[in-house]
Structure formats: structure tokens, C-alpha cells
Amino acid sequence: MKANHKLCLTLLLLLTAWTARAQEPVVLTLEECIRTGLEENLQIKMMRNDERIAGNNATRAAAGMTPTLDLNGGYNAAYDMTSTRTSAGTSASQKSVDQTMTASVDLNWTLFDGFAMQTNLKRLRELQAQGEMLTRLQSENLIADITTEYYNFIQQRLRLKNLRYAVKLSRERLRIAQARFEVGKGSGLDLQQTSVDFNADSSQYIKQHELVETSRIRLNQLMNVKDVTRRIMVSDTLINVDETLQYAPLLESLQTHNTELKLAVSDERLSQADLQLARASYYPYLKLNSGVGTSFRTYSDASNKHTNTWGPKIGLTVGFNLFDRNKRRQERNARIRRENAQLSLEQLDLELKADFNTLWNAYQNNLKVLRLERENERVAYNNYEIAYERYLLGDLSGIEMREAQKSLLDANERKLTAEYDTKSCEIALLRICGLTQSYLKPSK
């Protein structure tokens, strides 16, 4: 039995020594983690490229509002051979080569097409705005994920600290039980039970190291660090919960800053633009055609050896589509898509309000639980201090001492869980209200 707990103690010492000899970790604040993630995240980089493409497309030229100018040139040659045989039996042949060279600069400009060009420009600019909102949404989600994992890392390290303290307490109990047994004041059963408790606490402490490492790797992954095993530490040592959140300002922010809601509004505007485009064919169109050109032609057998013409040209084309069976169908479908976009917007608004109120209730309840668990921890610590003094005096059995120790550890665990659950609700509330940028302080 004595050899077992010595082996366990040796493993703990080796684990502590390995940790001490490991490379110096990089200490990061929450803001540094978030900024690194936003700068290095591959998905956000791709979305920013898509955003640039949408910006390049949101121009008057892409909407068809600018004229086109074309330079044209051509060369043609015709080789003809004519054979003639008269009634007198004589024959004659004639060869001719005609060449034509042309060059022109032509301008074509659609002046009016039933407001389709103006609608296309609005649509392209709306798509550009959507690209920016999609990038913002991805950034908000990443900020929330990094913040949640940041505080999970703190939670796991605090749990590791609590378990290390539990091992320390169990080791001290084991030392006292061993000393009592050797002088004949303690029983072998108490010594065995104390050894079992020490081994159990040591096992939990070793397993908790794995959870800390898992959280560290996950945090590196969210920051898109190539070496996901990089050793890091966070500057915060406690889970600081914001207990000042208020219902009305958050609900107002939900209506004005939620990016998903803004995207749904944008989709509704796009569906309105599609309906306007479908109706554009009901209007006439007006096009301007102009240009300047030259033509040079040579003749091999004619009274004129060559001709040369040049000059400007201008014209207007007016048209109106009299019949197209697809126009009505396209308009009906566009009207249905607009109705669906409006319904989706209403549905999303209802879902967001429901999610918000669910999160708010959870946040309020977790705050109450947190306050209660903080008080429980204080009481459990006082009880443990009293029990430990009685245990040293021999007025308390090892089992009772273990119960006092377990009550303290359970109180620490419940308080830590309540802190993390409350912080998770806080992060989720700020995410749904579009306020996760508050975790990112302005750079100096």
C-alpha cells in the first residue's frame, strides 16, 4: 500500500517537473487571441476576397449603364475570271481583282431599358453589402468561439488548480495517517482509506491535464496557428462575469445590430429588385448607335480604279416587346420569391426573439446560481478549516475529514461550473445581439 502511493506521488512529481522544463509558454490576452484569429482565419480571408469581387462588380459598367466602344477593321479580296465565246467562234477571257478595306469605330449605348440598368446597379450594390455582412457574421461567430474557448481554458486550468489542491490535502492526510499508524494511534483501515483517497485524487489530477491540453489545442486551432501544440497561457486567471447586462438595451440591439436579421432584410430587397427586373420588359427600350468609319475599294477593270468613303454615322433604335409568354411567368415567380423573402424575415425575427428570451432567462438563472454557489464555497471552506483543526487534534475521523474535503471540492467545482455557464450565456447574448465586438478593444 505504501509503495502504491509512493509510485503515484512519483508520477505527480515527474509530471510537475516535465511541465516546469517545458518551453516558456506564450502569454496572450483575450484581445490578442481574437485579433490573431481574425487576421489568420482562412474562411474569413476567403470571404474578404469574395467581398472584393462583389465590390468590383458593383459598378455602373457591370449594370450596363455605360456605352461600349468597338474598333472594327476588315479586308476582302475577290478574284474573278470571265470567259466569253461569241457566235462567230471567237473566245475571250478577262480577269479582275477587287479589294475592299474597311475600318470603323462604333459606339453603342442603351439609353433606356425600362429601368433595368438602375435596378441592376442597386442589386449589385446590395450584393456588395451582403458580402460585407457575411464577413461580419463569420467574424462575430469566430469572436464568440474564441472567447468561449478562452474562458473554457481558464475553467480547465482552475479545475486543475483545485485538483492539485485536493492532492495536496490528501497527501497531508496520508502523512498524518501514516504517522499515527506508526506510533500506534491510528488504525490500518484509516491508513488504507486515506491511501485510496490520495490515489483517486491523483488520478483525477492526471486526467485533468488532458482536458487542459485539449482546450489549449482547440484555442490554437481557432486562432489558425500552424503549430496547434504551441504552448500558450492566458493573462486572465478568473472567469469574470458581466452581471450588468440589461434586457431592454440588448433587445434593441438585437433589432438593429443582428447580422442575420440584416441579411434577411437584404434578401428581401434583392427579391424586390428581381421583381422590378421582371417588370422592366413591359417598357420600351431606346438605344443609341453611332460611329465613324472609312472604306477603300480598288477595281482592276472599271472606269474607276478605286473609291474611298468615310464619315460619321448616328442612329436611334426604339423597340417594344409586343408578346412574350415568359414575361408573366417571370413576374409571378418574382412576386412569389419576394413574398417568401418577407415570410423568412418574419420567421427569423420571431426565432431570434425566442432565442434571445431563452438565453436571457438562462443568464438570469445562472447569475442566481452563481451567487448561491459563491456563498456555498465560502461556507464549505470555513467548515473544512474547522474540520481540519479537529482532525489534527484527533477529534475527527478520517472518513469525516474526507467528507469535509469533498464538500469543499464539490463547492469549488459547482462555483466554477456556474461561472462558466453564466459566461457562456453572456457570450451567446452578445453574439445574438451583434455585440461580440465589445470583447475586442480598439487598437492603439
Secondary structure, DSSP 4 states (H G I P E B T S, - for coil): -HHHHHHHHHHHHHHHHHHHHSPPPEEE-HHHHHHHHHHH-HHHHHHHHHHHHHHHH-STTTTT-S-EEEEEEEEEEEEEEEEEE-TTS-EEEEEEEEEEEEEEEEEEEEEESTTHHHHHHHHHHHHHHHHHHHHHHHHHHHHHHHHHHHHHHHHHHHHHHHHHHHHHHHHHHHHHHHHHHHHTSS-HHHHHHHHHHHHHHHHHHHHHHHHHHHHHHHHHHHTT-S-TT--EEES--S--------HHHHHHHHHHH-HHHHHHHHHHHHHHHHHHHHHGGGS-EEEEEEEEEEEEEE-SSSS-SEEEEEEEEEEEEEE-----HHHHHHHHHHHHHHHHHHHHHHHHHHHHHHHHHHHHHHHHHHHHHHHHHHHHHHHHHHHHHHHHHHHHHT-S-HHHHHHHHHHHHHHHHHHHHHHHHHHHHHHHHHHHTT-GGGGSPPP-
